[in-house]
Amino acid sequence: MTDSRKILVTCALPYANGSLHLGHLLEHIQTDIWVRFQKSRGHETYFVCASDAHGTPIMLKADELGMSPEQMVEAMRSEHMQDTADFLVEFDNYHSTHSEENKILAQSIYTELDKKGHIGKRTIEQLFDPVKKMFLPDRYVKGDCPKCGAADQYGDNCDVCGSTYSPTELKNPRSTVSDATPVLKESEHYFFELDQFQNMLQSWLKSGALQEQVANKLLEWFGDGLRGWDISRDAPYFGFNIPGTTDKFFYVWLDAPIGYMSSFKNLCDKKGIDFDAFWQQDSAAELHHFIGKDIINFHGLFWPAMLDGAGYRKPTGVHAHGFLTIDGEKMSKSKGTFIKARTYLDHLNPEYLRYYYAAKLTQRVDDLDLNLDDFAKRVNSDLVGKYVNIASRCAGFITKFFDGKLSDTVLQPELIEDFASAADSIAQHYEQRDFSKAIREIMALADKANQFIADEAPWVLVKEQASLERAHQVCSLAINLFRVLTIYLQPVLPKLANEVAVFLNDELTWDKHNTLLTGHAINKFKPLLQRLDTKTINKVIEASKQSTPATKKAQPAKASKQEAKKGNEEIAAEIEFADFAKIDLRIAKIVSAEHVEGADKLLKIQVDIGTEQRQVFAGIKSAYQPEDLVGKLTVVVANLKPRKMRFGMSEGMILAAGPGGQDLWVLHPDQGAKPGMRVK
């Protein structure tokens, strides 16, 4: 047993305006496995989460459904809790950011930051809906593209021609909330002055609290200096009032991470746990956040700066993971691979997915691909064919020939010692979140156990009286090996491990992995797992397709756009070669890419076109993460007239195909192309 540690663990808070899908479950399962491992080692560990409950989308969605935001948030919280519980994710508390604890903590943290001079005020201009009396985020403004004239385009990017722009540049703009024509209006906003924490953050990013590639990416932010972060929104808004105001509210990203604290505070109040022991600045406890790579900036910069400025401790570790793809592609509703948690649970065993995720998860930020063929093969080969097979081959003989009792004699003690000695290595893999290495080592041991059984052939030994005792010893050792493997797999397969504990008539704990069951009575073996049939997987895919809302019939005026969404956009009017020759297309290398604060669809990208570097704003945020683009070659329009946008100057256009949203594909040339080459 290692020295006991105090550990508080969180995963990102799911937004309360939609159901969970398998991408959400990647993070929840990863975190749950790590927490279960820590608890199995005897550490005082708490795992908390909450519904992320505030913001304009919540307010508008609730209004659309004819209910209050509070009612919608609570209904979604209940759904999320049931889904995660059925995937065997065991939270110690699942709260809501719309809670009294979160309100008190958010306001007290803000007040402390303000008192220390970390809050500033600035006047900004935004489009305003005169009917709904609300300022409009970019996603809630539509109009005609100022470049190509395409109708029904969002406020920062055209899905048809790919142009990026400010919402104020749209022709015939309208609010998607009321259909009214928005007007430009000034408003005073509150800012968290992040630049005041530059030295602290640079030091913290180098402390080992984040994966190296994540820390290096965040350090790039310091090149141009950190900027203030807009933390306020104007009424109407579903959230908490900023102290001293009646019409200003905390932006959801301010009170959302504070939800980690408030969910734990709620647990502390119920269980008598010392909250300060985990959150005070000199705390010896550990604080670990598991997050997706799309929210690294908030957890790696804003959150530790807020904590530090308000007098709280910073996280021990921020552990980012990549995205989930299915069969090598982004989840797709049309293909049935956008699979909701409940759709999966309606057809498949949740421990199949827990095992598959564990078998592929590393401590890196790489994307994880759920290959459905591999999924079935790995479950059938590893779990059924290797692991459960050990017990199913031997348990029946113990019951039938030996009154359900294991042998008093230990056969081949060196083999059981081999299994027991692997505990430290497997534990280290779990600790470092290298679950795939742990699974590989466990399955290598399972191979040894199966080879031992095959060599001894107990089904032959039981046929002769002279070899009956040998059969008893062989089967007893196999059951003991199965027991050790179950202890190692328990964080991944908790329900199955409980069923094995009943079969073995034994309590399975990590500290007893090296003890042997001799002369021990076991229960009659019952089948533990069924083979995974690909037909069942196909049912999940079909059910996911059926759950996708039918596409509305296109209006005649928008027919060409609807065709474009199907990939069948009409060919444009014929041009002369001289017209095409005016366009200077160049191979470019993406040097850097980053999110644009305040823009729903834009990425800020630096490209090398051979003779120089240029800055381009591309409307591909919904389809790509910045870190996935860096270092890749693409094609840009190099002679496009530079356009001044509210986020900066855009000096070109990156070429991409697709109807928009997540269905966008940046063009990449074949190997051998070099930055600066002209495309002809």
VENGI-V593038 format. One record per run of one state. SS is the DSSP state (~ for helix, > for strand, _ for the rest). FROM is the first residue (numbers start at 1). LEN is the number of residues. If there is no record, write none. Layout:
SS;FROM;LEN + SS;FROM;LEN
This chain:
_;1;5 + >;6;6 + _;12;3 + >;15;1 + _;16;5 + >;21;1 + ~;22;19 + _;41;3 + >;44;9 + _;53;3 + ~;56;10 + _;66;3 + ~;69;18 + _;87;6 + >;93;4 + _;97;3 + ~;100;16 + _;116;3 + >;119;11 + _;130;4 + >;134;2 + _;136;2 + ~;138;3 + >;141;4 + _;145;8 + >;153;2 + _;155;2 + >;157;1 + _;158;6 + >;164;1 + _;165;2 + ~;167;3 + _;170;1 + >;171;5 + _;176;7 + >;183;10 + _;193;1 + ~;194;12 + _;206;4 + >;210;1 + _;211;1 + ~;212;11 + _;223;6 + >;229;2 + _;231;1 + >;232;3 + _;235;6 + >;241;1 + _;242;6 + >;248;3 + _;251;1 + ~;252;20 + _;272;4 + ~;276;4 + >;280;1 + _;281;5 + >;286;7 + ~;293;17 + _;310;2 + >;312;1 + _;313;4 + >;317;5 + _;322;2 + >;324;3 + _;327;2 + >;329;1 + _;330;10 + >;340;1 + ~;341;5 + _;346;4 + ~;350;11 + _;361;7 + >;368;3 + _;371;1 + ~;372;30 + _;402;3 + >;405;1 + _;406;7 + ~;413;8 + _;421;2 + ~;423;9 + _;432;3 + ~;435;22 + _;457;1 + ~;458;4 + _;462;3 + ~;465;25 + _;490;4 + ~;494;11 + _;505;5 + ~;510;3 + _;513;8 + >;521;1 + _;522;12 + ~;534;13 + _;547;9 + ~;556;10 + _;566;11 + ~;577;5 + _;582;3 + >;585;11 + _;596;7 + >;603;6 + _;609;4 + >;613;6 + _;619;7 + ~;626;4 + _;630;3 + >;633;5 + _;638;5 + >;643;3 + _;646;2 + >;648;3 + _;651;2 + >;653;2 + _;655;1 + >;656;5 + _;661;2 + >;663;4 + _;667;11 + >;678;2 + _;680;1
